[in-house]
Amino acid sequence: MSSNQQESPVFRQGGYQGTIHTGESQWMTAGSGILHEEMPIESDHFFGLQIWLNLAQKDKMVNPEYFDINHDMIKTVDEENVTVRIISGKYKNVNGVGTNHLQVNLFDITLKPNKDIQIPIPNKQTLFIYIIEGEGYFGAEGKDYVENRTVAIFDEGDSFYGKSGDEGIRFILFSGEPLNEPVAWGGPIVMNDELELEEAFNELQNGTFIKENPE
């Protein structure tokens, strides 16, 4: 997701390329292996977020895929004191972009000064936010202060509450059900155990990890 222009990843499969414009996003499923590059346009002001989501073990080697999430695909809910842009998931019966392997909520939320928002969240989900602009107060009673450019991870509960400060606030909210699977990580590769990780690095070394034409 970007607040300025950026050239999108260039993939070996077909050599696809595209541009992320202000407020847009792109979604990539690495799956069985994909080669990509990000080439930001030179700018005095550039800000973007890159979020990595782990695939379940059963989906680790699915065919890689990529799609843009442009302005026309991002649904917006405008209320009196809050604007919610739904990049993925569902907010107040409005659906964002669906994905094949991961069902997560990804909301771009803007609150006017000294206003609050409360969102029901299934208590099994993991939830965190990243503040892009402003500052606010969070938690069950709105007593936890979080400043600009900060990540806040929340405990279990059945709802999310946030209140903006005197200058308002804009933040990204992420939530989804945890996989509860072991993680083995090395460099750009995430698997479930060390044997899987070793096999993946062997494939990377001998040139078979990146699949040119996956079936």
N, C-alpha and C positions, 0 to 999 in steps of 0.2 A: 504494500500500500504506500502511495507516494503523495507528497504535497508539492512536488515539482515533477518535471518530466524526466523519465529514465528509459533508456532502451532496454527492452526485455531480454530474457535469456535467449541465446541462439542455440538450437538443438541440432545435434548430428542427424536425428531422424527428420529428413526432409529439409533441414536448414531453416526451420521456422524462426521468424523474429517479429517483434512487435514493440510498441511503446506504451509505457504506463504514463498516463496523463494525471494531472492534479486530482487527488481524491479517488483514483481508481486502484485496482488491485489485479493480481494474477495468481493463479493457483496451479501448482505443479505437483504431480504425484511421481516421485522418483522411481518407485517400484523396482523392476529388475535392472535398472541402470539407465542413467540419462546424463548427457553432457550439456552443461549450460554455462553461459557467461552473462554477467551484468556489466553494462558499460554506461555508467552515469554521465549525463551531459554536464559539461563544466558550468557551474553556477555559483553565485555568491551565497545563495540560500537554497539548501537542499535537505529534505528530511523524509525518511521513509522507514518502514518497519518490515523486518523479515522474520516470520514466525515459522518454526519447525514443529511439525506434529508427527509423532511416532505412529507408524502403521502397526496394526495387530499382526501377530506372527503369521496367521493364515493369509494375510495380504501382502507380506513383505516383497514377494517376487511377482506381483501383478504387472501387467504391461504399463510402462510409463505413459503419462499423458499430461497435457497442458491446456489451459484455456485462460483467456482474459476475462476479468470482471469489470466491464466498463460502466459508465454513468447510467446508461439505460437499464442495466441489469440490477443496479443497486436500488432497492426500494427504500423510501423515506417516510417515516411517520413524524409529522409535525404536530406538536401539542402546544399548549399555551406557554409553557416555560422550558420545554425540552424538544430537541430534534434527535431522532434516532435513525441512523442510516444502517440498514440491515445488509451487511456484506455476505453473511452466511447464517443459516439458522432461521429462527422464527421469533417475532416480537408482536404481541397483541394480534394474533391471527394473520399477520403479514409475513409471508415467506420470502427469505432471501434465496441466494443461489444454492442449489443442492449439490452434493458431492457423492461420488460413488462409494467411497470406503470410510469416510469419517463424517459423522454428523455432529457439528459443533456450532455454537453461537459465536458470532463475531460481529459486534455492534460498534459503530462509531457514534458516540453520544456527546451532545453539546447541551449544557445547562446554562440558563441565564444566571446572573449574579444572585446568590443567596436563595437558590431554589433547590428542591430535592427531587429524587426519583426513587421508586421502589419497584423491583422486578422480581416476580416469582421465579425461583430456581429449584429444580429437583435436587433433593438433598444428597443424591449420590454424585452430583457433578463437582468437578474441580473448577474453581473460578479465580481469575486474576484480572487486574486492570493495568493499563499503562497510561499515565497522564501526559497528554501532548501540550496542553495549554492550561494555565491557571493552577488552582489548588482546591482541595476540598476535604470533606469530613465523611468518614465511612464507618461501617460496622453497624451492629444491631441498634445502637443508640446514637450513631453519628458522632462519636467522640474521638475516633482515630483520624488524626490529621495526616494527609498525604500531600507532598509538595510536587511541583512541576517536574517532569521528566523522571518519574519514579514508578517502579513496579510495586504493586501491593497484591499479596496473595491472601485469600480469605479462607477461614475455617468452614467446616460444614454448617449448613443451614438451609432453610427453605425459601429464603428471599435475599436479594441484594438491596442495600440502601446506600445512597450517596447524596451529599449536599454540597453545592458549590460555595466558593468563597466570594469575596466582594467583587472580583473581576470575572466571575463566571468560570466555567471549566469545560474542557473537551478531553475526553479519554476514550480509549479502546477497551471494550469488555470482551473477554474470552471465557467461554465455559463449555464443558463437555464431560462425558463420563470417562473416568480413568480406565486404562487397559488392565491394570493390575498384573502386568507381565514383567519378567526380568528384562533388564536392558544391558546389552554389551555394546560399548561405543568406542570407536576409534576413527579419528579424523572425520571425513564426511560420511562414514558408514555407521548405521545403527542397526544392530541385530538383537537376538534374544540370548545368545550365549557365545562363549569364546570360540567354540568350534565353528559356528556359523560365521563369525567375524573373520576367522582365519581363512575359511573357504572363500569369502567375498574378497579378501585382499589378494589371495592367490589368483582369482579370476581377474582382478584389476591389474595385477602384475603381468599376466600372460595375455592380456588384451581381449578377454572374453566377457568382462563384466558389463561393458556398454553394449547393449543389444541394438544392432542396426535396424533389423526388421523383426521385432518380436511378434510371435503368433498369438 
